[in-house]
């Protein structure tokens, strides 16, 4: 691993340098560079096919990079992937729970798998039950758990050997909103314990909960920063419109020097404009199309607006 740039600068927990992965002619990850500092909850955000899962699998030592390198606690994933696995927990999209084993039996199985000393297991399992709230369900078969509870059990199993780096690949994909919220509360608790977390997600609202976020597209990072800084970088004024007909309103609003982009958010539109006082342009276009306006107000950009704004510049 390269030497630190200065004595006062702590080395990053995760360091990625020029990481690439090709599958035949498909470039899944392209010259990726990234630093994740100790104690961060760092988000990789992007659509399917952006390269998030491939990046995670290389960091976990499961996939060999085509070129470049990455380091976990200074250990090279190319040169010593088995050693890397001792320092981290990796929870893929489909974690390997055993449906015909109980919650407790799954935890004990993973304790065996990771070589957790038997004398320390009772205390560790109690700790995991405390944050996951799975204690009352210790005797229930994993196959009988809800989707949200299965994700919590998967996380508990991944953490059984007390790693201090956690890789989570779209952990809340397909999970109901309440379970998603509970899962992120657990991640915040783990963060307070000093664990470094790298999480990938396709849900842009989850990026609000990270300390820093990197937007990925076509195997590369197109924007990186704190949620606050990313939103502050969005140019123009953001307007939320609730029209009488969303589809018709979107078709009526034409991209121009005054209107940068228009996106649908449920029953509303988010319109990014040059200036707030340009709202007359919007009203004029909708009026000409015979679309009524139920509500029109200026809003702060959400992370979805940030991502769509960045994407529009890439096309």
C-alpha positions as CSV (number, residue, x, y, z in Angstrom):
1,X,0.0,0.0,0.0
2,X,1.3,3.5,-0.8
3,X,2.7,5.5,2.0
4,X,0.6,8.1,3.7
5,X,0.8,11.6,2.3
6,X,1.5,13.1,5.8
7,X,2.1,11.9,9.3
8,X,-1.1,13.5,10.5
9,X,-3.2,11.8,7.8
10,X,-4.6,8.5,8.9
11,X,-4.6,5.8,6.2
12,X,-8.1,5.1,4.8
13,X,-9.8,1.9,5.9
14,X,-10.7,1.2,2.2
15,X,-8.4,2.4,-0.6
16,X,-9.2,1.8,-4.3
17,X,-6.7,2.6,-6.9
18,X,-7.5,2.3,-10.6
19,X,-9.7,-0.8,-10.1
20,X,-11.0,-2.4,-13.2
21,X,-13.0,-5.5,-14.0
22,X,-13.8,-6.8,-17.5
23,X,-16.2,-9.6,-18.4
24,X,-15.1,-10.5,-21.9
25,X,-15.9,-7.3,-23.8
26,X,-18.0,-5.7,-21.0
27,X,-16.2,-3.2,-18.8
28,X,-18.1,-3.6,-15.5
29,X,-15.8,-1.3,-13.5
30,X,-13.5,1.3,-15.1
31,X,-10.5,2.7,-13.4
32,X,-12.2,3.2,-10.0
33,X,-10.5,5.4,-7.4
34,X,-11.9,5.8,-3.9
35,X,-11.0,6.4,-0.3
36,X,-13.3,5.4,2.6
37,X,-12.1,6.7,5.9
38,X,-12.3,4.9,9.2
39,X,-15.7,5.2,10.8
40,X,-17.5,6.4,7.6
41,X,-20.9,5.2,6.4
42,X,-20.1,5.5,2.7
43,X,-22.7,5.0,0.0
44,X,-22.3,3.7,-3.6
45,X,-25.5,4.8,-5.3
46,X,-26.6,4.0,-8.9
47,X,-28.9,2.0,-11.1
48,X,-28.6,-1.7,-11.9
49,X,-25.5,-2.3,-14.0
50,X,-23.6,0.6,-12.6
51,X,-20.9,-1.6,-11.2
52,X,-21.8,-1.6,-7.5
53,X,-22.0,-5.3,-7.0
54,X,-18.8,-6.0,-9.0
55,X,-16.9,-3.5,-6.9
56,X,-18.2,-5.0,-3.7
57,X,-17.2,-8.5,-4.8
58,X,-13.7,-7.4,-5.7
59,X,-13.3,-5.7,-2.3
60,X,-14.5,-8.8,-0.5
61,X,-11.8,-10.9,-2.3
62,X,-14.4,-12.9,-4.3
63,X,-13.6,-11.5,-7.7
64,X,-10.1,-10.9,-9.1
65,X,-9.6,-7.4,-10.5
66,X,-8.6,-7.2,-14.2
67,X,-6.3,-4.4,-13.2
68,X,-5.7,-1.9,-10.5
69,X,-5.8,-2.7,-6.8
70,X,-7.7,-2.2,-3.6
71,X,-6.7,-2.3,0.1
72,X,-8.7,-3.1,3.2
73,X,-6.8,-2.0,6.3
74,X,-3.7,-1.9,4.1
75,X,-4.1,-5.4,2.9
76,X,-4.2,-5.9,-0.9
77,X,-7.2,-7.6,-2.3
78,X,-5.2,-8.8,-5.2
79,X,-2.2,-10.2,-3.3
80,X,-3.9,-11.5,-0.2
81,X,-7.7,-11.9,-0.6
82,X,-8.0,-14.6,2.1
83,X,-6.3,-12.3,4.6
84,X,-8.7,-9.5,3.6
85,X,-11.7,-11.6,4.5
86,X,-10.6,-11.8,8.1
87,X,-11.0,-8.0,8.4
88,X,-14.5,-7.6,6.9
89,X,-18.0,-8.8,6.7
90,X,-19.6,-9.0,3.3
91,X,-23.4,-9.3,3.0
92,X,-24.4,-9.9,-0.7
93,X,-27.8,-9.2,-2.1
94,X,-28.8,-12.8,-1.4
95,X,-27.2,-13.7,1.8
96,X,-26.8,-17.5,2.3
97,X,-29.3,-18.1,5.2
98,X,-30.3,-21.7,5.8
99,X,-34.1,-21.7,5.7
100,X,-34.5,-25.0,7.6
101,X,-32.3,-23.8,10.5
102,X,-33.5,-21.6,13.3
103,X,-32.3,-18.0,13.9
104,X,-29.9,-19.3,16.6
105,X,-28.7,-22.2,14.6
106,X,-27.9,-19.9,11.7
107,X,-25.8,-17.7,14.0
108,X,-24.0,-20.8,15.4
109,X,-23.3,-22.1,11.9
110,X,-21.7,-18.8,10.9
111,X,-19.8,-18.8,14.2
112,X,-18.3,-22.2,13.2
113,X,-17.6,-20.9,9.7
114,X,-15.7,-17.9,10.9
115,X,-13.9,-19.8,13.7
116,X,-15.4,-17.8,16.6
117,X,-14.1,-19.2,19.9
118,X,-16.9,-21.1,21.7
119,X,-16.4,-19.3,25.0
120,X,-17.1,-15.9,23.4
121,X,-20.1,-17.0,21.4
122,X,-22.9,-16.5,24.1
123,X,-21.9,-12.9,24.8
124,X,-21.5,-12.1,21.0
125,X,-24.9,-13.7,20.2
126,X,-26.5,-11.7,23.0
127,X,-25.0,-8.5,21.6
128,X,-26.3,-9.3,18.1
129,X,-29.8,-10.1,19.4
130,X,-29.8,-6.8,21.3
131,X,-29.2,-4.6,18.2
132,X,-31.2,-6.8,15.7
133,X,-34.1,-7.4,18.1
134,X,-34.2,-11.0,17.0
135,X,-33.9,-12.5,20.5
136,X,-37.6,-13.4,20.8
137,X,-37.4,-15.2,17.5
138,X,-34.3,-17.3,18.2
139,X,-36.1,-20.6,17.8
140,X,-38.0,-19.6,14.6
141,X,-36.9,-21.1,11.3
142,X,-35.2,-18.6,9.1
143,X,-37.6,-19.6,6.2
144,X,-40.5,-18.4,8.3
145,X,-39.1,-14.9,8.9
146,X,-40.3,-11.8,7.1
147,X,-38.1,-10.2,4.4
148,X,-37.0,-7.5,6.8
149,X,-36.2,-10.0,9.6
150,X,-34.2,-12.1,7.2
151,X,-32.1,-9.1,6.3
152,X,-31.4,-8.5,10.0
153,X,-30.5,-12.1,10.5
154,X,-28.2,-11.9,7.5
155,X,-26.5,-8.9,9.0
156,X,-26.2,-10.5,12.4
157,X,-24.6,-13.6,10.8
158,X,-22.1,-11.4,8.9
159,X,-21.1,-9.7,12.1
160,X,-20.7,-12.8,14.2
161,X,-16.8,-12.6,14.0
162,X,-16.7,-8.9,15.1
163,X,-15.3,-7.4,11.9
164,X,-14.6,-3.7,11.8
165,X,-15.3,-3.2,8.0
166,X,-18.8,-4.0,6.7
167,X,-19.6,-4.3,3.0
168,X,-23.4,-4.3,2.3
169,X,-24.6,-4.9,-1.3
170,X,-28.1,-3.4,-1.6
171,X,-29.2,-4.8,1.8
172,X,-32.7,-3.3,1.7
173,X,-33.6,-4.2,-1.9
174,X,-37.2,-5.5,-2.0
175,X,-37.7,-4.8,1.8
176,X,-40.7,-2.9,3.0
177,X,-40.3,0.8,4.0
178,X,-40.6,0.2,7.8
179,X,-38.0,-2.6,7.7
180,X,-35.7,-0.4,5.5
181,X,-35.9,2.4,8.2
182,X,-35.2,-0.1,11.0
183,X,-32.2,-1.5,9.1
184,X,-30.7,1.9,8.7
185,X,-31.2,2.6,12.4
186,X,-29.1,-0.5,13.0
187,X,-26.4,0.7,10.7
188,X,-26.2,4.0,12.6
189,X,-25.8,2.1,15.8
190,X,-22.9,0.1,14.3
191,X,-21.4,3.3,13.1
192,X,-21.3,4.6,16.7
193,X,-19.3,1.4,17.6
194,X,-16.6,2.5,15.1
195,X,-17.4,0.1,12.3
196,X,-16.6,1.4,8.8
197,X,-19.5,0.7,6.5
198,X,-19.6,0.7,2.7
199,X,-23.2,0.2,1.4
200,X,-24.5,0.1,-2.1
201,X,-28.1,1.0,-2.9
202,X,-30.4,1.9,-5.7
203,X,-32.6,3.9,-3.3
204,X,-31.5,7.5,-3.6
205,X,-33.4,8.5,-0.4
206,X,-31.0,6.2,1.5
207,X,-28.1,8.3,0.3
208,X,-29.3,11.0,2.7
209,X,-28.2,8.8,5.6
210,X,-24.6,8.4,4.5
211,X,-21.6,10.5,5.6
212,X,-20.5,10.6,1.9
213,X,-22.0,9.3,-1.3
214,X,-20.5,8.3,-4.7
215,X,-22.9,8.2,-7.7
216,X,-21.9,5.4,-10.0
217,X,-22.8,5.0,-13.7
218,X,-21.3,2.5,-16.2
219,X,-18.6,1.3,-13.9
220,X,-17.2,4.7,-12.8
221,X,-17.9,7.4,-10.2
222,X,-19.5,10.5,-11.8
223,X,-20.0,12.6,-8.6
224,X,-18.9,12.3,-5.0
225,X,-19.5,14.3,-1.8
226,X,-21.5,14.7,1.4
227,X,-25.3,14.8,0.9
228,X,-25.2,18.4,1.9
229,X,-22.5,19.3,-0.6
230,X,-24.0,17.3,-3.4
231,X,-27.4,19.1,-3.0
232,X,-25.7,22.5,-2.7
233,X,-24.0,21.9,-6.1
234,X,-27.2,21.6,-8.0
235,X,-27.5,24.7,-10.1
236,X,-30.7,26.7,-10.6
237,X,-33.9,26.8,-8.6
238,X,-36.0,23.6,-7.9
239,X,-39.7,23.9,-8.2
240,X,-42.3,21.3,-7.1
241,X,-45.5,21.4,-9.2
242,X,-48.6,19.4,-8.5
243,X,-50.5,19.6,-11.8
244,X,-54.0,18.4,-12.7
245,X,-52.4,15.8,-15.1
246,X,-48.7,14.8,-14.4
247,X,-48.1,13.1,-17.7
248,X,-49.6,15.9,-19.8
249,X,-47.7,18.5,-17.7
250,X,-44.4,16.8,-18.3
251,X,-45.0,16.7,-22.0
252,X,-46.0,20.3,-22.0
253,X,-42.9,21.6,-20.2
254,X,-40.2,22.0,-22.8
255,X,-36.5,22.1,-21.9
256,X,-35.2,25.6,-22.7
257,X,-32.7,28.2,-21.5
258,X,-35.1,28.7,-18.6
259,X,-36.1,25.1,-17.8
260,X,-33.1,22.7,-17.3
261,X,-34.9,19.4,-16.6
262,X,-38.3,18.0,-15.6
263,X,-38.8,14.8,-13.6
264,X,-41.8,13.0,-12.2
265,X,-42.0,12.3,-8.5
266,X,-45.3,10.5,-7.8
267,X,-48.1,12.9,-8.4
268,X,-45.8,15.9,-8.7
269,X,-43.1,17.3,-11.0
270,X,-39.7,18.6,-10.0
271,X,-38.6,21.3,-12.4
272,X,-35.1,22.7,-12.3
273,X,-35.0,26.3,-13.6
274,X,-32.5,29.1,-14.1
275,X,-34.0,31.4,-11.5
276,X,-37.0,31.3,-9.1
277,X,-38.5,34.3,-10.8
278,X,-38.7,32.3,-14.1
279,X,-41.8,30.4,-12.7
280,X,-43.9,32.5,-15.2
281,X,-42.3,30.4,-18.0
282,X,-43.7,27.2,-16.3
283,X,-47.1,28.7,-15.7
284,X,-47.2,29.9,-19.3
285,X,-46.3,26.5,-20.9
286,X,-48.8,24.6,-18.7
287,X,-51.6,27.2,-19.3
288,X,-51.0,26.9,-23.1
289,X,-51.4,23.1,-22.8
290,X,-54.6,23.4,-20.7
291,X,-53.0,21.9,-17.6
292,X,-54.1,23.2,-14.2
293,X,-51.8,23.8,-11.3
294,X,-52.9,22.6,-7.9
295,X,-49.7,23.7,-6.2
296,X,-46.4,25.4,-7.1
297,X,-43.6,26.0,-4.7
298,X,-39.9,26.3,-4.4
299,X,-38.1,23.4,-2.7
300,X,-34.7,22.3,-1.8
301,X,-33.3,19.5,-4.1
302,X,-33.5,15.9,-2.9
303,X,-30.9,13.4,-3.7
304,X,-33.0,12.1,-6.6
305,X,-32.8,15.6,-8.1
306,X,-29.0,15.6,-7.6
307,X,-28.6,12.3,-9.3
308,X,-30.9,13.2,-12.2
309,X,-29.1,16.5,-12.6
310,X,-25.7,14.8,-12.8
311,X,-27.0,12.1,-15.2
312,X,-28.4,14.8,-17.5
313,X,-24.9,16.3,-17.9
314,X,-23.5,12.9,-18.7
315,X,-25.8,12.2,-21.6
